[in-house]
């Protein structure tokens, strides 16, 4: 079941003006060492020790899996009927002009198109039994571990190592919501903005192992008027970008005095107090001469995404804890002509059909260049639990999602899934969030996923989701699901959350990320070790086209 296109060479090699990050061969020693200098003794004592000889080597000097951009979910045994593939692989009419992403790769729901290397599942961690490891980690130890701050030392460690890429500059990001005001603006003056969005179906649900957040920052001219910071200007420009990504006409904002800012943002011909931002051809403020390029973020846009453990409160509710599993970063280096983007998707399609291996542009400390205007890089836990830069192969893991699948908009996921308008500004909060449908179809998105995927994850190996949301006859419980908010639908129990957290620390201690990052503790059963390309992933009647990543919040 191919969830991600993988032959990226034709797409990514073409442009030296595009972008995204994950580290290069010349810096392998520096990358491996960064973060170890500030190892946390508290973390070390909380988890079982693993001999150095049993740890996976962290290096960019060699690659074991040349298809590391194929995620583990692609190897799921769908039994020809369970379809989680549709959320990544979609089919669109390339002749129409209403979508920037022209990949229309929905045919992958009906055919495996792997390279010779890709037919073999290299994600060996899926088949590892971690039950003994879970017994060695106490509940008290794992709760202490996930509530430790492993973010704040990162900037100092990177500076000490001579790192030339992005250095995280949000002072208290580890604190989650406490680092931002009610509208999501960072309290430290760094101009990062948190927004509330619905997690992407499947792997990014908390019940499957992680909590997360995403924050955005526009370049200086988009947040200022006459060289001075203006919060209203900034959020209006953020909203204009939102309207552009979602391709919608208008969205709400808090009351704004148009006379003060000098722009008619609701475009009614009168300068007054308004609570509506209407789609515009240009941004405003000091960026008023910058045109809005269809479904692309403006140049200089940054996105930071922290992937964290599952926090467990005293009342057994879950939350976003301090400890980060990963910190991911994207920067929009260039806005490309639509014709160039379409051409690169065409090349990707051709490269995929002839089975070439992916070949990425490595920008060193700046990360990987995804060929679509973005640089991508990431940080991950070292043995001591401190964040370090990813190796080249670890970084390849990011590229399948952010370079060549049909569902993304400007190579991104979360902004298109933000609660529209004023209500969507602020730190992510799933409590009270409704199961909003895709803009392209009726019915709650989570409800439809559970119906089509046949379980609460791509692997269909989450018994708790089956017990909660399916009847004894194996059908989804429509009434129960429709009466629940997103938090209730996706939060694991305390027992499951503890196991998910403990299982992932076994991967951290072994530094075995190149073999998979799924927080499993029982060997997977619904996953192929080798794909037989002669057998279609899904029967024709189980293939689903037309799903859209964007949500109807109305």
C-alpha positions in Angstrom: 0.0 0.0 0.0 2.1 2.9 -1.2 1.3 6.0 0.9 4.1 8.1 -0.4 5.7 8.7 -3.7 9.4 7.9 -3.4 11.3 8.4 -6.6 12.1 12.0 -6.0 15.3 12.4 -8.1 13.7 14.0 -11.1 11.7 16.3 -8.9 14.4 17.4 -6.5 17.6 17.7 -8.5 16.3 20.3 -11.0 16.4 23.5 -9.0 19.1 25.3 -6.9 16.6 27.9 -5.8 14.3 25.5 -3.8 14.6 24.1 -0.3 14.2 22.0 3.0 16.6 20.2 5.6 18.2 17.0 7.0 22.1 17.1 6.9 25.0 16.2 4.8 28.1 14.0 4.4 30.6 16.7 5.1 29.2 17.4 8.6 28.6 13.8 9.8 31.0 13.9 12.7 29.7 17.3 13.9 26.1 16.1 13.6 26.7 12.9 15.5 28.3 14.8 18.4 26.0 17.8 18.6 23.9 17.5 21.8 26.0 14.9 23.6 27.9 17.7 25.2 24.9 18.7 27.3 23.6 15.2 28.1 21.0 15.2 30.8 22.1 13.1 33.8 18.5 12.9 34.9 17.4 11.3 31.6 20.3 8.8 31.7 19.3 7.5 35.1 15.6 7.1 34.2 16.0 4.6 31.3 17.8 1.3 31.0 21.4 1.5 29.7 22.3 0.1 26.3 25.9 -0.8 25.5 27.5 1.3 22.8 28.1 -1.8 20.7 24.3 -2.4 20.6 23.5 1.1 19.4 23.0 2.0 15.8 25.8 4.1 14.4 24.7 7.7 13.7 26.5 8.7 10.5 26.0 10.5 7.2 28.9 8.8 5.6 26.8 5.8 4.5 23.2 5.0 3.8 21.7 1.6 4.5 18.2 2.3 3.1 18.2 4.2 -0.2 14.4 4.3 0.0 14.2 5.8 3.5 11.6 8.3 2.1 9.1 5.5 1.9 7.3 5.5 5.3 6.6 2.3 7.1 2.9 2.7 6.5 3.4 1.9 2.8 4.1 -1.7 3.7 0.7 -2.4 5.4 -1.1 -5.5 4.4 -4.5 -3.9 3.4 -6.0 -7.3 2.7 -7.2 -5.6 -0.5 -10.0 -3.8 1.4 -8.6 -1.6 4.2 -7.7 1.8 2.7 -5.7 4.3 4.7 -3.8 5.2 1.5 -6.4 7.8 0.3 -5.3 10.5 2.8 -1.9 10.9 1.1 -2.5 9.7 -2.5 -5.3 11.6 -4.3 -6.4 12.0 -7.9 -7.2 15.4 -9.4 -7.9 16.8 -12.8 -4.5 18.3 -13.9 -6.3 20.3 -16.5 -8.1 22.4 -13.9 -6.5 25.4 -12.4 -7.8 25.2 -8.9 -5.0 23.3 -7.3 -1.2 24.0 -7.2 -0.3 20.3 -6.5 -0.9 18.5 -9.8 0.6 15.2 -8.8 -2.8 13.4 -8.8 -1.2 10.2 -7.5 -4.4 8.4 -6.5 -3.5 5.5 -8.9 -1.2 4.3 -6.1 -4.2 3.1 -4.3 -4.5 0.5 -7.0 -0.9 -0.4 -7.8 2.5 -0.8 -6.2 5.1 1.2 -8.0 8.2 0.5 -6.0 11.8 0.5 -7.1 13.7 -2.8 -6.7 15.0 -1.5 -3.4 11.6 -0.3 -2.2 9.8 -3.6 -2.4 11.7 -4.7 0.7 10.6 -3.3 4.0 13.6 -1.8 5.7 11.7 -0.7 8.8 12.8 -3.6 11.0 11.7 -1.8 14.2 8.1 -2.7 13.4 8.9 -6.3 14.0 10.7 -5.9 17.3 9.3 -7.2 20.6 9.7 -4.5 23.2 7.6 -6.0 26.0 10.7 -6.8 28.1 11.9 -3.2 27.7 8.5 -1.9 28.9 8.8 -4.0 32.0 12.2 -2.5 32.8 10.9 1.1 32.6 8.7 2.1 35.6 5.6 4.3 35.2 7.2 6.9 37.5 10.4 6.9 35.4 8.7 7.4 32.0 6.5 10.2 33.4 9.5 12.0 34.8 11.4 11.5 31.5 8.6 12.9 29.2 8.2 15.9 31.4 11.9 16.9 31.2 13.0 19.8 29.0 15.3 18.6 26.2 14.9 21.7 24.0 16.6 24.5 25.8 20.2 23.2 25.4 19.8 22.7 21.7 20.7 26.3 20.5 23.8 26.4 22.7 24.9 23.0 21.5 24.5 24.0 17.9 26.3 27.3 18.3 29.2 25.5 20.1 29.5 23.0 17.2 29.7 25.7 14.5 26.3 24.7 13.1 25.4 26.9 10.0 21.8 25.9 9.7 18.7 27.0 11.5 19.1 27.4 15.3 15.8 27.3 17.2 15.2 30.7 18.6 11.8 30.4 20.5 13.0 30.7 24.1 10.4 28.7 25.9 9.0 26.4 23.2 9.3 23.4 25.6 6.5 24.9 27.7 4.0 24.5 24.9 0.9 26.7 25.3 2.6 28.8 28.0 5.1 30.1 25.5 2.3 32.0 23.6 -0.4 34.5 24.3 -4.1 33.8 23.7 -3.9 34.6 20.0 -0.8 32.3 19.7 1.9 35.0 19.4 5.1 34.0 21.1 5.7 35.8 24.4 9.5 36.1 23.9 9.4 38.5 21.0 10.5 36.0 18.4 7.2 36.5 16.3 6.5 32.8 16.1 2.7 32.1 16.0 0.9 29.0 17.2 -2.3 27.9 15.5 -4.9 25.3 16.3 -5.3 22.6 13.7 -6.8 19.1 13.4 -4.1 16.3 13.3 -3.6 14.5 10.0 -5.4 11.1 10.0 -3.6 8.0 11.2 0.0 8.2 12.4 -0.3 11.8 13.9 -3.2 10.9 16.2 -2.1 10.8 19.8 -3.5 7.3 20.2 -0.7 6.2 17.9 2.2 7.5 19.9 2.8 11.3 19.7 1.4 14.7 20.5 2.6 17.7 18.4 2.3 21.3 17.6 3.1 23.6 14.6 4.1 27.2 14.6 4.6 29.7 11.8 6.6 32.9 11.3 6.4 35.3 8.3 9.3 37.5 7.3 9.9 40.9 8.8 8.0 43.0 6.2 4.8 41.0 6.7 4.6 41.9 10.4 5.5 45.6 10.3 4.1 48.9 9.1 6.7 51.6 8.4 9.3 49.5 10.1 7.4 49.0 13.4 5.8 45.8 14.5 2.0 45.8 14.3 0.1 42.8 15.6 -3.0 43.5 13.5 -0.9 43.8 10.3 0.9 40.5 11.2 -2.3 38.5 11.7 -4.0 40.0 8.7 -1.1 38.8 6.6 -1.2 35.4 8.3 -4.9 35.3 7.5 -4.3 36.3 3.8 -1.8 33.4 3.6 -4.5 31.1 5.1 -7.1 32.2 2.6 -4.6 31.6 -0.2 -3.6 28.1 1.0 -7.2 27.1 1.5 -8.4 28.9 -1.6 -11.3 30.5 0.3 -12.8 34.0 0.0 -12.8 35.3 3.6 -12.1 34.6 7.2 -12.8 36.2 10.6 -10.3 38.2 12.7 -10.7 40.1 15.9 -12.1 43.8 15.5 -9.5 45.7 13.5 -9.5 49.5 12.9 -8.9 49.9 9.1 -8.3 53.6 9.5 -5.4 52.9 11.9 -3.7 50.4 9.7 -4.6 52.2 6.4 -6.0 49.1 4.5 -9.5 48.1 3.5 -9.1 44.5 4.5 -12.8 43.5 4.1 -12.8 45.3 0.7 -16.1 47.0 1.1 -14.8 50.4 0.0 -15.0 51.9 3.4 -12.3 52.2 6.1 -14.0 51.2 9.4 -13.8 48.7 12.1 -14.1 45.2 10.7 -13.8 41.5 11.7 -13.4 40.1 8.2 -10.4 39.6 6.0 -11.1 39.1 2.3 -8.8 37.4 -0.2 -6.3 39.8 -1.6 -3.9 40.1 -4.5 -1.2 41.5 -2.3 -0.3 41.4 1.4 -0.5 44.5 3.5 1.8 46.7 5.7 5.4 46.8 4.6 4.7 43.8 2.4 2.0 45.7 0.4 4.0 45.3 -2.8 4.4 41.5 -2.4 1.8 39.6 -4.5 -0.1 36.6 -3.2 1.2 33.6 -5.3 -1.6 31.0 -5.6 -1.4 28.4 -2.8 2.2 29.2 -1.9 3.4 30.8 1.3 5.4 34.0 0.8 9.2 33.8 0.6 10.8 33.7 4.0 7.9 31.8 5.7 9.1 29.5 8.4 7.3 26.5 10.0 8.5 24.7 13.1 6.9 21.4 14.2 7.6 19.7 17.5 6.8 16.0 17.8 6.5 15.0 21.4 5.7 12.2 23.8 2.1 11.7 25.1 1.8 13.7 28.3 -0.2 12.1 31.1 -1.9 14.3 33.7 -2.9 13.2 37.2 -6.5 12.8 36.0 -5.3 10.5 33.2 -6.0 13.1 30.5 -3.3 13.6 27.9 -1.4 16.8 27.0 1.6 18.1 25.2 4.6 17.5 27.5 8.0 19.2 27.6 10.1 16.5 26.0 10.4 16.5 22.2 11.0 13.4 20.2 11.8 15.5 17.2 11.9 19.2 16.2 11.3 19.8 12.5 11.8 23.0 10.5 10.9 24.3 7.0 11.8 27.5 5.4 10.3 28.9 2.1 13.4 30.0 0.2 11.8 30.8 -3.1 8.3 31.2 -4.6 8.3 29.3 -7.9 6.2 29.8 -11.0 3.3 27.5 -11.2 4.5 26.1 -14.5 7.8 25.1 -12.8 6.0 23.3 -10.0 3.8 21.5 -12.4 6.9 20.5 -14.5 8.6 19.1 -11.4 5.6 17.0 -10.5 5.5 15.7 -14.1 9.2 14.7 -13.7 8.4 13.0 -10.4 5.7 11.0 -12.1 8.0 9.9 -14.9 10.9 9.0 -12.5 8.4 7.0 -10.4 7.2 5.0 -13.3 10.7 3.9 -14.3 11.6 3.0 -10.8 14.6 5.3 -10.1 15.9 5.7 -6.6 15.4 9.0 -4.9 18.3 11.5 -5.2 18.0 14.5 -2.9 19.8 17.9 -3.1 21.7 18.2 0.2 22.3 21.7 1.4 24.4 20.7 4.3 23.4 22.3 7.6 20.6 24.0 5.8 18.9 20.7 5.1 17.3 19.1 2.1 16.0 21.0 -0.8 12.6 19.6 -1.8 12.5 21.1 -5.3 9.3 23.0 -4.4 10.8 26.1 -2.8 11.5 24.7 0.7 14.5 23.7 2.8 13.8 21.0 5.4 15.8 19.9 8.4 15.2 18.2 11.6 16.5 17.3 15.1 16.0 14.1 17.0 16.9 12.7 20.5 20.4 11.4 21.1 21.1 8.6 23.5 20.9 10.9 26.5 17.6 12.3 25.3 19.0 15.7 24.2 18.1 16.9 20.7 20.7 16.5 17.9 20.7 17.1 14.1 19.4 14.2 12.1 21.8 12.2 10.0 21.4 12.2 6.2 19.4 8.9 6.2 17.3 10.0 9.2 16.5 13.2 7.3 15.5 11.3 4.2 12.5 10.1 6.3 11.0 13.6 6.0 11.2 13.8 2.3 8.5 11.4 1.1 5.9 13.5 2.9 7.1 16.9 2.0 8.3 16.4 -1.6 6.0 14.2 -3.6 2.5 13.2 -2.5 -0.7 14.4 -4.0 -2.4 15.6 -0.9 -0.2 18.4 0.3 -0.5 22.1 -0.4 2.8 23.9 -1.0 4.5 20.8 0.4 2.8 21.3 3.8 0.0 19.7 5.9 -1.0 21.6 9.0 -1.9 25.2 7.8 -4.5 23.9 5.5 -6.1 22.1 8.5 -6.1 25.1 10.8 -9.5 26.1 12.3 -10.4 28.9 9.9 -10.2 32.5 11.0 -9.9 34.1 14.5 -10.8 30.9 16.4 -7.8 29.1 14.9 -5.2 31.4 16.4 -3.7 30.0 19.6 -1.9 26.8 20.7 -3.3 23.5 19.6 -6.2 22.2 21.7 -8.2 19.2 20.6 -10.7 19.5 23.4 -14.1 20.7 22.1 -12.8 20.5 18.5 -15.4 19.0 16.2 -14.8 16.2 13.7 -14.9 18.6 10.8 -15.3 17.0 7.4 -13.1 17.3 4.4 -14.2 20.2 2.1 -14.8 17.6 -0.6 -17.2 15.2 1.1 -19.8 14.8 3.8 -19.3 13.1 7.1 -16.7 13.6 9.9 -13.2 13.1 8.7 -12.3 10.7 11.5 -15.5 8.8 11.1 -14.8 8.3 7.4 -11.2 7.3 8.1 -12.2 4.6 10.6 -14.7 3.3 8.1 -12.2 3.1 5.2 -9.0 2.1 7.1 -10.7 -0.6 9.2 -8.9 0.6 12.3 -7.4 3.5 14.2 -4.1 3.5 12.3 -2.6 2.6 9.0 -1.5 -0.7 10.5 -4.9 -1.6 12.1 -3.0 -2.7 15.2 -4.5 -0.3 17.8 -7.0 -2.5 19.7 -8.0 0.3 22.0 -9.4 2.3 19.0 -11.3 -0.8 17.8 -12.8 -1.4 21.2 -13.9 2.2 21.6 -15.2 3.1 18.2 -16.4 -0.1 16.6 -19.3 -2.4 17.4 -18.9 -6.1 18.2 -19.9 -6.7 14.5 -16.8 -4.7 13.4 -18.8 -1.7 12.1 -18.0 1.8 13.2 -20.3 3.2 15.8 -21.6 6.3 14.0 -23.6 7.7 16.9 -20.9 7.4 19.4 -18.3 8.9 17.1 -20.6 11.8 16.0 -21.2 12.7 19.7 -17.5 12.9 20.5 -15.0 15.7 20.1 -11.6 15.2 18.5 -9.8 14.9 21.8 -12.1 12.1 23.0 -11.8 10.3 19.6 -8.0 10.4 19.5 -6.7 10.4 23.1 -5.2 7.1 24.4 -5.9 5.7 27.8 -3.3 6.2 30.5 -2.3 2.5 30.2 -1.7 2.8 26.4 0.0 6.2 26.7 2.5 4.8 29.1 3.3 1.9 26.8 3.6 4.1 23.8 6.1 6.4 25.6 8.1 3.5 27.0 8.3 1.7 23.6 9.7 4.8 21.9 12.5 5.2 24.4 13.8 1.8 23.3 14.4 3.2 19.9 16.0 6.3 21.4 18.4 4.3 23.6 19.4 2.2 20.6 19.5 5.2 18.3 17.8 3.0 15.7 15.7 5.6 14.0 16.9 4.5 10.5 14.9 1.2 11.2 11.7 3.0 12.1 10.1 5.4 14.6 6.7 3.8 15.3 6.1 3.3 19.0 5.1 -0.3 18.9 5.9 -3.0 21.5 4.5 -6.1 19.9 5.8 -7.2 16.5 3.5 -6.0 13.7 1.3 -8.6 12.0 -0.5 -6.5 9.4 2.8 -5.4 7.6 4.7 -6.9 4.7 8.4 -7.6 5.0 8.4 -7.8 1.2 5.8 -6.4 -1.3 4.4 -8.5 -4.2 3.8 -5.8 -6.8 1.7 -8.2 -8.9 -1.1 -8.0 -6.3 -3.0 -4.7 -6.2 -3.1 -3.0 -2.8 -6.9 -2.6 -3.0 -9.8 -3.9 -4.9 -11.2 -1.3 -7.3 -14.3 -0.8 -5.2 -12.2 0.0 -2.1 -10.2 2.8 -3.7 -11.3 6.2 -2.7 -10.7 9.4 -4.7 -11.7 13.0 -4.1 -10.6 13.5 -0.5 -9.1 16.9 0.3 -6.7 17.8 3.1 -8.6 21.0 3.8 -11.5 21.0 6.2 -15.0 22.5 6.3 -15.2 24.2 9.7 -18.6 25.6 9.0 
